[in-house]
Structures are given as structure tokens and as C-alpha cells.
Amino acid sequence: MAAGEAVYGPHVARRLKAFFTAGAGMAAKPFPELSDGEREVLRLVAAGLGNQAIAQRLHLSEKTVRNRVSTIFTKLDVANRAEAIVKARQGGLN
């Protein structure tokens, strides 16, 4: 410690810089509150697919898709597919 500050050698300083800049320039995932599976379902909803088509595309049961859609609505605080689509597009999901 020098004058109340930490002093690091060049090797440690490089590692700290790399750690804190590793995510710099990378786009953040839209809707971090959603799981990857939920985000994929939302993307397909925003693309206009219905539950049956989403289930077939993702190799899931329709019940699983319905559950994920319901969870998405709750997490995004939307009441229906139209609102979810608007929010998805505003959030950068295409």
C-alpha cells in the first residue's frame, strides 16, 4: 500500500485490466431476466410462430412452450403475445 492505495506489479495489472475489459465491446444479451430457452421462445413468438410451430422447431411439447410463454409474460410484465412481440422488438430480438 502506498498512500492508502494498492500497488500492483505489471503482470497483476495486466490480468486485472483483462478481467475488467473482457466484456467490453460485447453486446449484452437482451432480456437477461429470461433463460436462454425462454429468450429463444420469445424470439420465435416475435417472428410470428404459434405454440405448435415453436414446439416442433425446438423439439418441445406444446405444454412446455405454453409454460415458457406464460413465464415470459410474467417476467416481462406483458398481458399477451402482441405486447410481448412489441417488447421483444424494442429489446432488439428479431
Protein Blocks (a to p, Z undefined) as FASTA:
>chain_A
ZZhiacddfklmmmmmmmmmmmgoiacdehklbcfklmmmmmmmmnopafklmmmmnopa
fklmmmmmmmmmmmnopabfklmmmmmmmnopZZ
